[in-house]
Amino acid sequence: MLYTMDTFLFFVILSGITVNIVKLSEPRFTRFLGFSRFSFYIKLNMRNEFIKVLVILGFALTFFLSCTDNPNPAYPDIGYFISSSSSRPSKSSSSSSIPNSSSSIFSSSSIASSSSSKPSSSSSMPSSSSSSTVPSSSSVAPSSSSLAATCGGNIYTESQFFCHNNVTYSFCKGNTQNYDPSLYECKNDSNGIYLKNKIPYGKTAQSTSAPNVYYNAVLIGSQTWIAANIKYGIGGNGDRCGAADGSLQNGYGDCIYGKLYNWETAKTNVCVIQNYNEWRLPTKEDWEKLIRYIEQENNCINCAGKYLKSKTGWNSNGDGEDKYGFNAMPMGYGDINDNKFKEAGNSGNWWSSSENVSGSSYLFKMEYMNNILSEKTGSKSDFYSVRCVKDN
């Protein structure tokens, strides 16, 4: 109620100032209003009545203000008086600025008793209540969503490590994919996640003197892919090598970027490995799954070629990043119609096991001039590269 007394005194002082101004300005008022000095004195004698009226008005306004709310208990401003009651803060909002006893720094037990000249030992210490100086657990402990990841009871950084069987492992360079360390490993010279044991794929030719070939395999999403074009020697008319002069030669020999196979040979013979029955010639859906994974992981569209191409071998600066160790080389293809080896250095082409129509099948192609791994169709009689895949 302090502001009501201030308002009352304000109007009393204003009344006194007004009468004294009138009295001091007597000559001017008489000349201005045309009053005689006698008539002015008669009116001036009425000042006491005028003061009484102002005092009564002050009391009335004070009573009116005492029945209303005021966000500023000391010295309300004029804008507040003339504002509508609907625009004034509610009692709940004004009362919220006053701290309650539970939020105060010390509880009531910390205040000395008025009947004692010395505070008691219990009152001289802050209250042990959780609502006093001790902050609540919710104001200190982070939410569960911000807690650090733990593995086997140890905290680790998820951007640098992953947890497998309660043991933390580092990600392979540039590849933030989890893997089973008992089966896969990182290599210092590559970004890929490699099978620890290479895959034996037989000889490059049907000859006892031909060397056995062992292939790396890399983990990409939920699939494991052979990390090179297959060089397995079939013999007969099923495989070819591209010669430097642009001709197709018989498949015996160690082709630089792998051998080329017709579709029937690729489907029935190439990915069939003794004691490794899980390997197969990839279907159209296998290739599409690979593309989706790479685009989702790298937040891009039509970009799979960029991350699968080898870092060397492509013409006109068409090399890729080889982010996953897939090492896609530009082998080109063999055209059976004119017995020519075409597009070497410009494109890589890989069979799928999925047929399109009786005379053609789906294949997937990368080219030097873009980053797309695109779906195509090719004659089953032509010769293309082969990769083998297995599910994890």
Sequence and secondary structure as in RCSB ss.txt:
>XXXX:A:sequence
MLYTMDTFLFFVILSGITVNIVKLSEPRFTRFLGFSRFSFYIKLNMRNEFIKVLVILGFALTFFLSCTDNPNPAY
PDIGYFISSSSSRPSKSSSSSSIPNSSSSIFSSSSIASSSSSKPSSSSSMPSSSSSSTVPSSSSVAPSSSSLAAT
CGGNIYTESQFFCHNNVTYSFCKGNTQNYDPSLYECKNDSNGIYLKNKIPYGKTAQSTSAPNVYYNAVLIGSQTW
IAANIKYGIGGNGDRCGAADGSLQNGYGDCIYGKLYNWETAKTNVCVIQNYNEWRLPTKEDWEKLIRYIEQENNC
INCAGKYLKSKTGWNSNGDGEDKYGFNAMPMGYGDINDNKFKEAGNSGNWWSSSENVSGSSYLFKMEYMNNILSE
KTGSKSDFYSVRCVKDN
>XXXX:A:secstr
 HHHHHHHHHHHHHHHHHHHHHHHTHHHHHHHHT  HHHHHHHHTTHHHHHHHHHHHHHHHHHHHHTS  S SSS
  HHHHHS GGGS  HHHHHTTS  GGGSSS GGGS  TT SS  TTTTS    TTTTS  HHHHS  GGGS EE
ETTEEE TTTEEEETTEEEE BTTB     TTTEEE TT SSEEESS EEEEESSSSTTS EEEE EEEETTEEE
ESS       TTSEEEE TTSBEEES S  TT  EE HHHIIIIIT BTTBTT B   HHHHHHHHHHHHHHHT 
SS HHHHHB SSS STT     TTS  B   BEEETTTTEEE TTTEEEEEEEEEEETTEEEEEEEETT    EE
EEEETTSBBB   EEE 
